[in-house]
Amino acid sequence: MWGREVDGLRLTFHLAGINNQNFLMRDEETGTYWQQISGRAISGPLSGQTLPVVRFDELTFALWKSEQPGGTVLRDVAAYVSDYARKDWDVRMRKAPTVLSYAQPGLAPRDLMLGVAAFGAARAFPYDAVVKEKLVLDRVAGQPVLLVVGPDGQSVRAFRAPSDFYRTAGSSALMMDATTGSQWNFQGCSVEGPSKGACLESVAAIKDYWFDWRHYHPDTTVWTPRR
């Protein structure tokens, strides 16, 4: 998710085309073309600029609603409902051919990844493996990173982790840190123990197909679960 302002100019975007199955946006104000996955301007007057990152989560609706009971939902535009993607879009897309392919042991082009681009490096985490593990401790560019699966068993958040963490079975707390024994929830905040009230630093993690993540992050590494 990207902010719309660059150097004080608020931009209005439209879908301009598809590049290697990753869409391009064109702003009305300058005619610049922007890449979806990176937020980077690749052609036009603002070429080389990057849109500001807006913190976001990819959660199931039920989990989001439990966290944001007063939240609002963008409504369908009735005149264009027939043009929207079907509800099984993601299922059908995983079977669709790709125009790019990057060999990686154990990975298919459309395997879903959780991509982390932080601390000057990129690392990909196979989504299904993370969901199975429930909690993943790893490093990105030497920085400790934690990925934790939410109580719905589908949503995942990433945090910078100053300590080792362990999964717990509590109702509000999902994990415990090894240093203080404090209990932490899915929002990355401690709800019990010496660290109560403290919150971990959030790290952006985006869902993307392997072929797409690898194409735009050519130096990415891949996390694999311990056997």
Backbone torsions as a table, in degrees:
resi	resn	phi	psi	omega
1	MET	NA	136.4	-174.1
2	TRP	-125.4	147.5	171.1
3	GLY	-75.2	159.3	-173.9
4	ARG	-98.3	-4.8	-174.9
5	GLU	-104.1	133.8	176.0
6	VAL	-132.9	119.8	-179.5
7	ASP	53.1	39.8	177.7
8	GLY	82.5	-2.4	179.8
9	LEU	-98.9	121.8	177.9
10	ARG	-87.8	124.4	-173.2
11	LEU	-102.9	150.0	175.1
12	THR	-117.4	124.2	-171.6
13	PHE	-108.7	151.7	172.1
14	HIS	-137.2	151.7	174.4
15	LEU	-65.4	126.2	-176.2
16	ALA	-109.8	-20.3	-177.6
17	GLY	163.2	-176.1	-178.8
18	ILE	-121.6	131.9	177.8
19	ASN	-125.7	109.8	-177.2
20	ASN	54.8	39.0	179.0
21	GLN	65.2	23.7	173.1
22	ASN	-125.6	125.1	-167.9
23	PHE	-78.0	155.6	177.4
24	LEU	-107.3	140.3	175.8
25	MET	-110.2	147.8	175.8
26	ARG	-126.3	128.9	179.8
27	ASP	-88.1	145.6	-178.0
28	GLU	-71.0	-31.5	-171.2
29	GLU	-72.8	-38.1	-175.8
30	THR	-124.1	-11.8	-177.1
31	GLY	76.2	15.3	179.2
32	THR	-76.7	145.3	176.9
33	TYR	-100.5	136.3	-175.4
34	TRP	-125.3	143.3	179.4
35	GLN	-87.5	134.7	-177.4
36	GLN	-59.5	-52.8	-168.7
37	ILE	-73.2	-29.7	-175.7
38	SER	-104.6	-17.4	-175.5
39	GLY	69.2	17.8	-175.1
40	ARG	-99.4	138.6	176.5
41	ALA	-78.1	122.6	-174.5
42	ILE	-108.3	-12.3	179.0
43	SER	-159.4	137.1	177.6
44	GLY	117.7	-175.3	-175.5
45	PRO	-57.3	-31.2	-177.8
46	LEU	-99.8	16.8	-178.7
47	SER	-51.3	132.6	-179.3
48	GLY	97.4	-18.9	176.9
49	GLN	-76.0	158.1	178.5
50	THR	-129.9	134.0	177.6
51	LEU	-67.9	145.9	178.9
52	PRO	-70.0	140.4	179.4
53	VAL	-75.3	136.1	173.0
54	VAL	-108.7	127.5	-179.3
55	ARG	-58.8	136.0	-177.5
56	PHE	-147.7	162.2	174.1
57	ASP	-128.3	150.0	169.5
58	GLU	-111.7	97.0	-174.0
59	LEU	-119.7	158.4	168.6
60	THR	-67.2	153.7	-177.7
61	PHE	-61.3	-40.0	-177.4
62	ALA	-61.9	-42.7	179.9
63	LEU	-68.0	-44.3	178.4
64	TRP	-58.7	-43.5	-178.4
65	LYS	-65.5	-35.1	178.5
66	SER	-67.2	-31.0	178.9
67	GLU	-85.2	-30.2	-176.9
68	GLN	-127.1	68.9	-176.2
69	PRO	-60.5	-22.9	178.9
70	GLY	-97.7	9.4	-178.0
71	GLY	-68.7	154.5	178.3
72	THR	-110.5	160.0	-175.7
73	VAL	-123.1	134.5	177.0
74	LEU	-66.3	124.1	-176.9
75	ARG	-82.8	152.0	173.6
76	ASP	-63.7	149.0	171.3
77	VAL	-91.3	112.3	-171.7
78	ALA	-52.3	-38.5	-175.7
79	ALA	-67.4	-17.8	-175.2
80	TYR	-119.4	11.3	-177.2
81	VAL	-56.1	-38.5	-178.0
82	SER	-67.1	-17.5	-179.8
83	ASP	-91.3	-9.9	-178.4
84	TYR	-71.6	154.8	177.7
85	ALA	-67.2	146.3	177.4
86	ARG	-67.4	160.0	-176.6
87	LYS	-63.9	-23.7	179.4
88	ASP	-95.9	23.0	-178.0
89	TRP	-53.5	-45.9	-176.2
90	ASP	-65.8	-34.8	179.1
91	VAL	-66.8	-44.1	-179.6
92	ARG	-68.9	-36.3	-177.8
93	MET	-67.4	-29.9	-179.6
94	ARG	-67.6	-15.9	178.2
95	LYS	-100.1	-6.7	-176.5
96	ALA	-76.7	144.9	178.1
97	PRO	-68.3	158.4	178.3
98	THR	-116.8	156.0	178.7
99	VAL	-88.3	-11.7	178.7
100	LEU	-128.0	153.3	177.4
101	SER	-152.5	133.4	179.2
102	TYR	-125.6	119.5	-177.0
103	ALA	-65.8	129.2	175.5
104	GLN	-151.6	122.1	-178.0
105	PRO	-51.7	127.4	176.4
106	GLY	82.2	1.1	-178.3
107	LEU	-122.0	138.1	172.9
108	ALA	-100.6	158.0	-176.5
109	PRO	-52.4	-38.2	-176.4
110	ARG	-101.1	19.3	172.1
111	ASP	-65.1	135.3	-176.7
112	LEU	-80.8	129.8	-178.1
113	MET	-118.8	156.7	166.7
114	LEU	-104.1	107.4	-176.0
115	GLY	-93.3	128.7	176.9
116	VAL	-117.0	119.8	174.4
117	ALA	-117.1	100.5	-174.3
118	ALA	-154.5	155.9	175.9
119	PHE	58.6	26.6	177.5
120	GLY	82.4	15.0	-179.8
121	ALA	-144.2	167.9	178.8
122	ALA	-127.7	140.1	178.6
123	ARG	-144.9	139.5	-177.8
124	ALA	-112.0	136.1	-179.9
125	PHE	-120.1	116.4	177.9
126	PRO	-56.5	122.7	-173.4
127	TYR	-58.4	-48.2	-177.0
128	ASP	-61.0	-36.5	179.8
129	ALA	-69.0	-38.8	178.6
130	VAL	-65.1	-43.5	179.0
131	VAL	-61.3	-37.7	179.0
132	LYS	-68.4	-39.7	-178.1
133	GLU	-73.2	-29.4	-178.2
134	LYS	76.2	-37.8	179.5
135	LEU	-146.6	129.2	-177.7
136	VAL	-125.3	126.4	173.3
137	LEU	-107.3	126.5	-176.1
138	ASP	-151.5	-173.8	176.3
139	ARG	-133.8	141.8	174.1
140	VAL	-124.9	116.2	-176.2
141	ALA	54.4	36.4	177.8
142	GLY	84.0	-6.0	-179.6
143	GLN	-92.7	135.2	-179.3
144	PRO	-70.6	126.7	-178.3
145	VAL	-126.5	139.9	179.8
146	LEU	-120.4	129.8	171.1
147	LEU	-113.4	128.5	-178.0
148	VAL	-129.7	137.6	179.2
149	VAL	-88.2	137.1	-177.2
150	GLY	-72.4	174.0	-179.3
151	PRO	-64.3	-14.7	177.6
152	ASP	-84.0	-6.0	178.9
153	GLY	74.3	10.6	-177.7
154	GLN	-131.8	-40.8	-177.0
155	SER	-77.7	145.7	-178.3
156	VAL	-133.3	138.1	172.2
157	ARG	-125.0	153.2	179.9
158	ALA	-121.8	144.0	-178.6
159	PHE	-141.2	157.0	168.7
160	ARG	-81.2	124.2	-170.7
161	ALA	-112.4	109.2	-179.9
162	PRO	-76.6	-2.9	-178.2
163	SER	-146.0	167.0	170.9
164	ASP	-72.3	146.5	179.7
165	PHE	-127.8	154.1	178.5
166	TYR	-130.6	144.5	178.9
167	ARG	-73.1	138.8	175.0
168	THR	-123.5	172.2	-176.5
169	ALA	-110.4	21.1	-178.8
170	GLY	-69.0	160.9	-179.1
171	SER	-73.8	-45.4	179.6
172	SER	-99.4	-29.2	179.6
173	ALA	-100.0	130.9	-179.2
174	LEU	-103.3	-15.7	-174.9
175	MET	-153.8	162.6	180.0
176	MET	-131.2	140.5	177.7
177	ASP	-89.1	149.6	-174.7
178	ALA	-78.7	-19.3	-175.2
179	THR	-79.8	-46.7	-175.9
180	THR	-115.2	-11.8	-176.2
181	GLY	75.5	13.9	179.4
182	SER	-71.9	151.5	178.9
183	GLN	-97.3	138.9	-175.3
184	TRP	-128.6	145.4	-179.6
185	ASN	-99.8	-176.1	-176.3
186	PHE	-71.6	-15.8	175.6
187	GLN	-82.0	-2.5	-180.0
188	GLY	81.7	20.2	-178.9
189	CYS	-114.8	143.1	179.4
190	SER	-79.0	130.1	-177.7
191	VAL	-111.5	-7.0	-179.5
192	GLU	-160.5	140.1	177.8
193	GLY	109.0	-176.0	-177.2
194	PRO	-57.4	-27.9	-177.9
195	SER	-93.5	9.7	-175.4
196	LYS	-51.6	130.9	-179.7
197	GLY	96.9	-19.5	178.2
198	ALA	-80.0	151.4	178.9
199	CYS	-130.4	144.2	178.6
200	LEU	-76.2	154.5	175.8
201	GLU	-73.3	125.2	-180.0
202	SER	-73.0	144.1	175.7
203	VAL	-123.5	129.4	-177.6
204	ALA	-68.6	132.9	175.6
205	ALA	-133.7	124.4	-176.0
206	ILE	-113.7	138.1	174.2
207	LYS	-78.7	132.2	-179.7
208	ASP	-157.4	154.0	173.8
209	TYR	-70.1	148.5	-177.8
210	TRP	-55.4	-46.7	-175.8
211	PHE	-61.7	-37.1	-177.7
212	ASP	-74.5	-45.7	178.3
213	TRP	-59.8	-45.8	-178.3
214	ARG	-64.5	-36.8	-177.8
215	HIS	-65.1	-40.6	-177.1
216	TYR	-94.9	-3.3	173.6
217	HIS	-134.2	70.2	-172.9
218	PRO	-61.3	-21.1	180.0
219	ASP	-97.2	12.2	-177.3
220	THR	-62.7	148.0	169.2
221	THR	-106.0	167.1	-177.0
222	VAL	-126.1	127.7	175.1
223	TRP	-79.3	139.9	175.0
224	THR	-129.0	139.5	-179.8
225	PRO	-67.3	150.2	177.0
226	ARG	-70.3	138.7	179.8
227	ARG	-85.1	NA	NA
